[in-house]
Amino acid sequence: MSGTERTTDGRGRTTGSVLSGLAVAVGCVLFLGGFVWGALLYRPYTVPTDSMSPTIAAGARVLAEKVSGSEIRRGDIVVFKDTAWGDLPMVKRVVGVGGDRVACCTKKGLLTVDGTPVEEPYLRSAGPASPVGFKAVVPNGQLFLLGDHRNDSLDSRVHLTDGDNGSVPRSAVAARVDARAWPLGSVGMLQRPDGFAALPGGTSQPGPLRPIVLAVAAGAVLILGGAVYGPIVRRKGRGGGHGHG
């Protein structure tokens, strides 16, 4: 046993036990703080249909950051509720914002926004971006929404005649999806699509979910490490003491 390990403070505690307690304390702050931080900013949602597959499968659980509709950009996947669409929250991708001219499809089968073709690698099929052609001008303060499974999604295309050209108000948005949380094989962050990045306004930045997860994981490691290190140091200290006797 080294002299440093046997050093005690005024209350007879070894340096090892002090470090162990400190690690556990810091770990608890990170672990609990991360959970509280996440609970304040994020909500879980279940996606009941496959309208967003393959990005989000039917029955999958997602984590969505609670944001204002004013923060939403093209390419974001949002949770929203609009009475014209139904009574339950829905999950779709934003492809157009107020003032945009959204149309489909070009000769290559691409969606266009203000005449600019948009590559959408997240779509379920390799065919055109929509099995039926459409065009709409998005009113100011509104969002034009499509599912990633364009052959099986009830979205802005079927609401074109409902008023506002099939769009929903930004105020209808409750949250922006940042990650898949279930099933385990699909867990991970959702990347912002590059196809909309060159358009005015660009794309949104990811929420703070990654640092939240890192804080929780680091806290767990410190708690477990500190809890294990303390007994080991005490056991070595007792063994060293017997050897010197």
C-alpha positions in Angstrom: 0.0 0.0 0.0 1.5 3.4 -1.0 1.8 6.3 1.3 -0.7 8.2 -0.8 -3.4 5.5 -0.5 -3.0 5.4 3.3 -3.2 9.2 3.8 -6.2 10.2 5.9 -8.0 13.4 6.4 -8.9 14.8 9.8 -11.8 12.4 10.2 -9.7 9.3 9.4 -10.8 8.8 5.8 -8.3 7.6 3.2 -7.6 9.5 0.0 -9.2 6.6 -1.9 -12.4 6.8 0.0 -12.6 10.5 -0.5 -12.1 10.1 -4.2 -14.6 7.3 -4.3 -17.2 9.5 -2.6 -16.5 12.4 -4.8 -16.9 10.3 -7.9 -20.3 9.0 -6.7 -21.5 12.5 -5.8 -20.5 13.9 -9.2 -22.0 10.9 -10.9 -25.3 11.4 -9.2 -25.4 15.0 -10.3 -24.7 14.1 -13.9 -27.0 11.1 -13.9 -30.0 12.7 -12.2 -29.4 16.1 -13.8 -29.4 14.4 -17.3 -32.7 12.7 -16.6 -34.3 15.9 -15.4 -32.9 17.9 -18.3 -34.2 15.3 -20.8 -37.6 15.1 -19.1 -38.0 18.9 -19.4 -37.1 19.0 -23.0 -38.2 15.7 -24.6 -41.3 13.6 -24.8 -41.7 10.0 -26.1 -44.2 9.3 -28.9 -45.3 6.1 -30.6 -45.7 6.2 -34.3 -48.8 4.0 -35.0 -48.5 3.6 -38.8 -45.7 3.0 -41.4 -46.3 6.4 -43.1 -42.8 7.5 -42.0 -41.0 4.2 -42.9 -38.2 3.3 -43.4 -37.1 6.3 -41.3 -39.5 5.4 -38.5 -41.2 2.0 -38.6 -44.8 1.4 -37.5 -45.0 1.0 -33.7 -41.6 2.6 -33.1 -41.0 5.0 -30.2 -39.3 8.3 -30.8 -38.0 11.1 -28.7 -39.1 14.5 -29.7 -37.9 17.9 -28.4 -40.6 20.3 -27.3 -40.1 23.3 -29.6 -42.0 26.3 -30.9 -43.4 26.0 -34.4 -41.3 29.1 -35.3 -38.1 27.0 -34.9 -39.2 24.4 -37.5 -37.2 24.2 -40.8 -37.6 22.1 -44.0 -36.6 18.5 -43.5 -37.6 18.4 -39.8 -39.8 15.5 -38.7 -42.5 17.0 -36.5 -45.2 15.9 -34.1 -48.3 17.9 -34.7 -52.1 17.9 -34.2 -54.6 19.5 -36.5 -58.3 18.9 -36.3 -58.6 18.8 -40.1 -56.2 15.8 -40.0 -57.7 14.0 -37.0 -57.9 13.9 -33.3 -54.5 12.3 -32.5 -51.0 13.6 -32.8 -49.3 12.8 -36.1 -45.7 12.5 -37.3 -44.7 13.8 -40.7 -41.7 15.5 -42.4 -41.8 19.2 -43.3 -41.0 19.8 -47.0 -42.2 23.3 -47.4 -42.6 26.4 -45.3 -44.6 29.7 -45.7 -44.1 31.2 -49.2 -42.6 28.0 -50.8 -43.9 26.6 -54.1 -43.8 22.8 -53.6 -44.3 20.6 -56.5 -43.8 17.0 -57.7 -42.4 15.6 -59.8 -39.5 16.4 -62.1 -38.6 14.1 -65.0 -36.2 12.5 -62.6 -39.0 12.0 -60.1 -37.8 14.6 -57.6 -39.7 16.9 -55.3 -39.1 20.6 -56.0 -39.2 23.6 -53.7 -39.3 27.0 -55.5 -38.2 25.1 -58.6 -35.1 23.6 -56.9 -35.0 19.8 -57.1 -34.5 18.1 -53.7 -32.8 14.8 -53.2 -34.6 12.6 -50.6 -32.5 9.5 -49.9 -34.7 8.7 -46.9 -37.7 7.7 -49.0 -39.0 4.2 -48.9 -38.8 3.4 -52.6 -36.4 4.3 -55.4 -39.3 5.6 -57.6 -40.6 9.1 -57.9 -41.0 11.2 -54.8 -44.7 10.9 -55.1 -46.9 8.4 -57.0 -49.2 11.3 -57.9 -48.2 14.7 -59.0 -49.1 17.8 -57.0 -48.3 21.4 -56.6 -49.1 24.0 -53.9 -48.1 27.4 -52.6 -47.6 27.2 -48.8 -49.3 30.2 -47.0 -47.3 32.3 -44.6 -47.1 30.8 -41.2 -47.9 27.3 -42.5 -46.0 24.0 -43.1 -46.4 21.5 -45.9 -46.0 17.9 -44.6 -45.3 14.6 -46.2 -44.7 11.1 -45.0 -41.5 9.3 -46.0 -43.5 6.3 -47.3 -45.2 8.4 -50.0 -47.2 5.4 -51.3 -48.9 4.9 -48.0 -49.1 8.3 -46.3 -52.1 10.5 -45.7 -50.5 13.9 -45.7 -50.7 17.4 -47.2 -51.4 15.9 -50.7 -54.8 14.5 -49.6 -55.7 17.8 -47.9 -55.0 20.1 -50.8 -58.6 21.1 -51.1 -59.3 21.5 -47.4 -58.0 25.1 -47.4 -54.5 26.5 -46.9 -53.4 24.2 -49.7 -53.0 21.2 -47.5 -50.7 22.9 -45.0 -51.0 23.1 -41.2 -50.1 26.1 -39.0 -46.8 26.3 -37.3 -48.7 26.6 -34.0 -49.9 23.0 -34.5 -46.4 21.6 -34.0 -45.8 20.2 -30.5 -42.3 18.8 -30.9 -39.5 17.9 -33.4 -38.3 14.3 -33.5 -34.6 13.9 -32.7 -34.1 10.1 -32.2 -35.6 6.6 -32.3 -35.8 5.0 -28.9 -37.5 1.7 -29.7 -37.1 -1.0 -30.9 -33.5 -1.6 -29.7 -32.2 -2.4 -33.2 -33.3 1.0 -34.5 -32.1 3.2 -31.6 -30.2 6.2 -32.8 -30.2 9.9 -33.6 -32.0 11.1 -36.8 -29.8 13.2 -39.0 -31.0 16.4 -40.7 -31.3 15.8 -44.4 -28.8 17.5 -46.7 -31.3 18.0 -49.5 -32.9 21.1 -47.9 -29.7 22.7 -46.6 -29.0 24.9 -49.6 -32.5 26.4 -49.6 -33.1 29.8 -47.8 -33.3 29.2 -44.0 -31.3 26.0 -44.2 -32.0 23.2 -41.9 -32.4 23.1 -38.1 -29.6 22.1 -35.6 -30.0 18.9 -33.6 -31.4 19.3 -30.1 -29.4 18.6 -27.0 -30.3 14.9 -26.8 -26.7 13.8 -27.4 -25.1 15.7 -24.5 -28.0 14.6 -22.3 -27.3 11.0 -23.1 -23.6 11.5 -22.6 -24.2 13.2 -19.2 -26.4 10.2 -18.0 -23.9 7.7 -19.3 -20.9 9.5 -17.7 -22.9 9.7 -14.4 -23.6 6.0 -14.4 -19.9 5.2 -15.0 -18.8 7.5 -12.2 -21.4 6.1 -9.8 -20.5 2.5 -10.5 -16.7 3.2 -10.6 -16.8 5.1 -7.3 -18.9 2.4 -5.7 -16.5 -0.3 -6.7 -13.3 1.7 -6.1 -14.1 2.5 -2.4 -14.4 -1.1 -1.1 -11.3 -2.2 -3.2 -9.2 0.6 -1.6 -10.4 -0.3 1.9 -9.7 -3.9 1.4 -6.2 -3.2 0.1 -5.7 -0.8 3.1 -6.6 -3.5 5.6 -4.4 -6.0 3.8 -1.5 -3.5 3.8 -2.0 -2.9 7.5 -1.8 -6.6 8.4 1.4 -7.0 6.3 3.2 -4.3 8.3 2.1 -5.8 11.6 
